Amino acid sequence: MKKNEEYVDNRKRDWILFGISTVIMLGLLVFKAEWIWVIWPLQFTAFAGAMGRL
């Protein structure tokens, strides 16, 4: 059976995205705390992919 999905399992990429988004989140937390919610979708999605849950 062929899967027609957009997501491709690549945990290394997801860990890198999670690390980058964590750094961005911490920067936002320090300088513009009211904008921290903007990075959450990327961070949580990258973490779920890195953990193999997508």
N, C-alpha and C positions, 0 to 999 in steps of 0.2 A: 504494500500500500504506500502510495506517495503522499507525503505531507506537503500541503501548500500553506506554509506558515511564513510570516515575515521575519520572525525571530530566529536567529541562528545561534546555537549554543557556543559561546566563546567566553569562557570564564576569565581568561587573562584580560581580555578587553574590558569585561565588566568590573574586575577588581581595579583596573586603572581608572575607569570612569568613576568608580566609587571613591577612590583616593582623591582624584581631582575635585570632585564635587564636595568632599569633606573639607578640603582646603578652602574652597570658595565659600562654603557654608560658615566656616569659622571666621573668614574675613568679613562676611556680611554680618555675622553676629557681633563682631567688634566695632565695625564702622557704621552699619545701617541695619540695626537689629529688626526694624519693622519690615524689611524685605527678605527675611530668612525663608519665608514660605515659598519664595520663587524657586529655590534650588531643591526643595524637598522631593518633587516628583522624579527628578533625575537621580537624586541620591537613593531614594527608596527602590526605584526600578533597577538601578545598577546593583544594589545590594542583593535584591531578590535574584537577579541573573547570576551574580557571583556565587550565591549559595545553591544554585541549580533549581530554583523554584519557579522559573518562568516556563 
